[in-house]
Amino acid sequence: MKHGFVKVAAASPVIRVCDCDYNAEQVVACIEKADALGVKVLAFPELTLTGVTCRDMIAHRVLLEGARKALSRVAEATKGKDMLVFVGLPWAEGAQLLSVAAALYDGEVLGLVPRTETEGSRFQSPDAELLSDGPVGYADFRHAALPELRVAVELGADMDAVIPPSAEAALCGATLIVQMAAFPQTVRSTADAELNIRSQSKRLAAGVVLAAPGRGESTTDHAYSGLCMIAENGEILISAGRAAASAPPAPDSPASGGAKRSARPSSRAAIPSTPTCPRRPRTCPRTASACSTSRSRASSSA
């Protein structure tokens, strides 16, 4: 972190469907590479540890237990690293099956953020009782050394909601939105994703990091491109993936807060000035912590 800039990254590793141990190895390898590059926030696609094409296997007890063990392994890999990592997995609480984003930092699971738009999927939306008691909840995350950095996350179909979670997160002060996507590759998928990420970064005054599934997913019904993009202030700073269009680097211009943009904008995302938050955040004395939003009480712990 330097002069209000923080290095962020999106990764779409090669996976094996339903092979949680192998997928954890690939995620850990990405984390090690990102750490060597000085990345501070790293995003993976939805259901990274199992694959999005598990179909009916997604609710199998063996797969759910394997995903939890894989999460513990990935969390251990973040120990001693100054990096906030978001990885996706299925999560069962009682009779509810959720798709969650696990926020990891320094060997700990800070919280599990659930997907809310579940129509047509095998997942459920979390009920109020689950949100009020347990590790699952809506939250944004921030770093004690850079208070302006507040990270929120949304998964899968949440990005296409009439009022996406990112909009409310931005109202509560989020300055970086992590989008953990699950969409397949189509003729229009890249163009639609570019339009969406540019619009959101401009409208919400926040950086946006997107990661979509890629190689290793089942191609029985769809193909997956592994599209990864980073945008800020309506401009795509970098785009990568087999279906990614070539995105020219953003021209030098004053970044939010008056700092000059880096000469290599594709590797950094500026942190805009923080919007006014309607609720007073809960500050954690540890290095990374969570802030409750107006959606519901956050239950992240550091």
N, C-alpha and C positions, 0 to 999 in steps of 0.2 A: 504494500500500500504506500503510495507516494503522491503528495499534492492532491488528495481527494480522489485519486484513481485507484481502482482495485482490479486485479487480473482475474477474469472469470473464464470458464471453459465449459463446453458441452461435449459429451462423449457417447458414442453408440458402439459398444464393443460387439465383437462376433460372439454369439451365444449358441447354446444348444437347448432346445426346448425341453423343459422339465428337468434339466440337469443342473441343479442348484450349486453343486460343488464346483463344476467347471465354470459356471457363470460367475461365481464369487471370485475365482482365480482371475478371470478376465477383468472384472471390476477393480480388483486390487492392483493389477498391472496398470490400469489406467490411472489409478490414484497415485501410484509411485511415479509415473511419468509426469503427471500434472504437478506433483510436488517438486520435482526437479526443475520444472519450468516456472515455479513461483506462483502457481494458481492458488487463489484464496477461496473461490466458490466453484464447485464442480457439479454439473447436472448430468444425470443419466435419464433414459427413457422410462416410461411407466412399465411396471412389472419387469424390471431389469433382471431380477434374480431367477425368474421362472420362464420369461418369454410371454409375449402377449397372445400367442397362438396356442395356448395349452387346451383351450376349449373346456370340455367337461372335466378334464384332469385338474383344473384349477382349484376345485373344492376337495380334492383327495387329501386325506389326513397326512399321508406320507409326504406329499409335495408341500403342504403347509408347514409341517415340521422341518422339512429340509430347507425351506425358505428362511425360517427363523434362525436355524443354525448358520446358514450362509450370511444372514445379516450380522450375527455376532462376529463372524470371521471378518467381514468387511469393516465393521466398527473397530475391531482390534487393529486393523491396518491403518486407521486414521490416528492412532495414538501417537502423541508427540508431534503431530503435524498441525500447523496453523491453517487449516482448510475446512470449510463447511461443505459437506458432501450430501447430495440428495440422491437416494437410490430407491427404486420401486419394487414392491413385492405384494402378494396377497396376504391378508391378515384376518384371522378368524377370532371373533369375540363372541362367545356364546353361540347363538344360532345365526349371527350376522357374519357375512363374508364381505370384506372390504378390500378395495384397492387403495394402498396407502403409499405416501412418500415418506421415507424415513430420513430424518435430518441427523447427520452424524458429525461429531466434532471431538477430536482428542480422545478417541476410544469410547465415547459415550453416545447413546441414542438420545438426542435432545427431545424428540417428539415424533409422532406419526400423524401426518396430515392426510385425511381421507378424501377420496373423490366423491363428489356429490351428485353429478349427473350420471345416473346409472341405468336409465331406460334402455332396454334392448341388450343389456349385458348380464353377466352372471353375478354381479355384485349388488349390494344393498347400500342405501344411504344410512349413515349412522344415526341412531336415535338420540334424544336428549339425554337419556340416562347414561349412555355410553360416553357421550361427550363430557359429561360432568364428573365422571369418575374413571380414571384410567389414563393410559398413555396417548390415546387418540384425541385429537382436538385441532381446532383451527388456530394458527399462530403465524407470526412472522418472527424472524430471527435476526439478531444483531450482534455486533462485535464491540467489546468494551473500548478497544483502541480506535475505533472509527464509528462513532455514534450515528453518523449520517447513513451508514450502510444498514439497511433493514430489508431483509430478504423474505419474500413470500413465494408460495408455490401453488401451482394448479396442475391437475392431472387430466389427461385424456379429453373426454367430451366436455369437461368444465370450461375449456377454452372457447367452446362454441355456444355457451349459454347466453341467454339474452342479457343477463347481468353476470358476467364471470366473476369468480372469486378475486381475481386480480384487481377489479375495479374497486371493490370495497377495501381490499388491502392497501391500495394506493391512497384512498381517503384516510386511512389510518396511518399513513406515513411510510409505506413500503417504497423503496427506491430501486429495488431490483426484483424482477419477477422471473421465477424459474418455471418454465413450461415443460412438463414431462409428458411428451406426446405418445400416442399409440396408433396414429393413422397410417394406413398403407400407402404405397406409391401408386398414384394414378396420373392421368394425363395432366390434371390440374393441381395436383397436391402441392407441388413446390411453389407454384404461382400463388395459390391460396394461402399457404403458410407465410410466404414473403409479405403478402398484403396484410395479413393479420398481425404479424410481428411488427411491421413498420407502423401500422395504425395504433397498436397498443403502446408502443414505446413513445410515440408522439403525444397521444391523448392522455396517458397516465403520467407523463413526465418521469419515466422510469426506464432503466435498462431492462432488456428482456433477453433471456437465454433459453433456447429451445433445443431439445434433444428428442429424436424420433427413433423407433426401432429400425434395425438394419439386418445385416447378414446373420444367418442362423435361424431366423424365424421360419416357420412352416410356410411354404408357398403353394399349398393346396388350393387356397382361395384367393390369396393376394400376394403381392411382392412388397418388400419393404426396403426403403432407400437408405436408411441411416442418416437422414437429413439432420444437420446441426447448424444452428444460426445464432448470431448475437446481433442485437440491434439497440440503437439509442437515438432518441430525438428524431424518430422517423426515418433513420438511415440504417441500412444493414451494414454492419462493420465487417462481418465475415460470414461466409456460407460455405458449408462443406457437405459432401455426400454424393452418391452416385447420380442423383437426379438434381443436384443443386445447380442453379444457374450461376454464371460468373457474376459476382457482385464487386463493383469497383470500390476501392477503399474510399472512405469518407474524406473530403477535403479538410485541410487544417482550418479550424474555426474555434472560437472561444467556447470552452465547455462550461457546463453549469457551475456557478460559483466563481467564474472569472478566470479559471485556470486554462491554459492552452492545452489543446488536445495533443496527445503523444504523436510523434512522427510515425509510429506504427499503430494506428488505431485499431487494426484488426485483432490485436492481442489484448486490448484493454477496453474496459467499459467505464465511462465516467459515472460518478455518483451525483445525480442532480440534487438540488436543494430539497430538503425534506418538506413535504406538504404538512399542513397543520393536522394533527391527530385529534379526533374528537374525544378520545379517551386517554387517560394518563397511563403510560406503559408501566409494566412491572419490571423493574431492573434487577437483574441477577448479578451477584458479585463476581461470578466466574467470567472467564474470557468471552464465552458465547452464551447467549440466553434467548429467551423467547418473550414476545410482547403479545398480550391478548388483544384481539380485535373485536369489533362489534358483532361478529357472527356468533360467537359463543366463547365460553371461557377456555382459554388455552391451557393445555396440561403438559407443556414441555418442561423438562427439567434438565439442569446442567450438572 
